[in-house]
Amino acid sequence: MNVQYDIGHAMTYEEMMAFKEAESNSGLPHGTNTEEKNPYLFEDEPFGNRSIALLSVVGPKMKQKHQDGGMYMKIKTVCNSMDEASRMAKVVPQEQTDLYCVELFKFSCMPPPPGVTTQEEVDDMMNACLKAYIDGFGMKEEDFNKRKQKMLDDIKRQEEMKEKIRQGDANLEDLDSSSVCPEPLAEKVHVPKTNIMTSDTPLTPERYAVLCTADLSDIDCPLRDHVMFKLCGVHETEERASKQLHELKKESRYKPYDISLVHLYEWLKMPPPVEILENVTYSSAKLTDVLGERKKTINVNQNSLQECYAE
């Protein structure tokens, strides 16, 4: 047996760092040709038999509207083909809502983009909005880094003041421990339950989905009042879905997006508010350890949080 290996061209340290920085800042998947027509609409490698999801949607521009003015989505079933999904749309429980068939592993938009007649126009509009979203994310990340540095500088100032007090060079009343960047007060999120918005009886073994969403509400783009999302996969167990979620969070191309583990056959507010998600994974592993992956076990230790901000 004759086996040939090719490990490619070896990069210098400077080349590796430049490549890593370019990849992390681009918001595009590794290996994507930026000269492609719509590089931000990257698709995932399909797995499993399911390729189409049948969705029930209510929202401001839909047949049915919700009393809070928000958009809600329910994955009614997942299918192996578009033909199967079209047949299932006639037999699933009817709720007088808008039904849509969307492809897994690809970005979709709800409600569909207005004023377009071809798929090419839809793709162009979604790509432009995702680019604006990525650009906005870069600015938010820069603001976060400035905020973090401001907090670290204030912690250093407080520690220096404490040392002066211990040395007798300052008085206790000189110590100001109030935060220079106070966190907003968290408000309890009310999840409405009505007799109309009921769960469906499962039709397939899959019970969980990994959902990627882009909140365009603060973005100046034609789809500002829409929600862009991608169903990255469906799973029979929560364990497998959670594993895929954590794997996606490690990929640079998913860094700007919200990744959620959601239930099939149940209504979900779009985009999913992090306040009602039971499991939350932060971009920093240290921050996840400190705050707790499950919100009900949050126990913040100031020293650990300081270490986290220093990462």
Buried (B, 14 or more C-beta within 10 A) or exposed (E): EEEEEEEEEEEEEEEEEEEEEEBEEBBBBEEBEEEEEBBBBBEBEEEEEBBBBBBBBBBEBBEBBBEEEBBBBBBBBBBEEEEBBBEBBEEBEEBEBBBBBBBBBBBBBBBEBEEBEEEEEBBBBBBBBBBBBBEBBEEEBEEEEEEBEEBEEBBEEBEEBBEBBEEEEBEEEEEEEEEEEEEEEEEEEEEEEEEEBEEBEEBBEBBBBBBBBBBBEEBEBBBEEBBBBBBBBBBEEBEBBBEBBEEBBEEBBBBBBBBBBBBBBBBBBBBBBEEEBEEBBBEEEBBBEBBEBEBEEEEEEEEBBBBBBEE
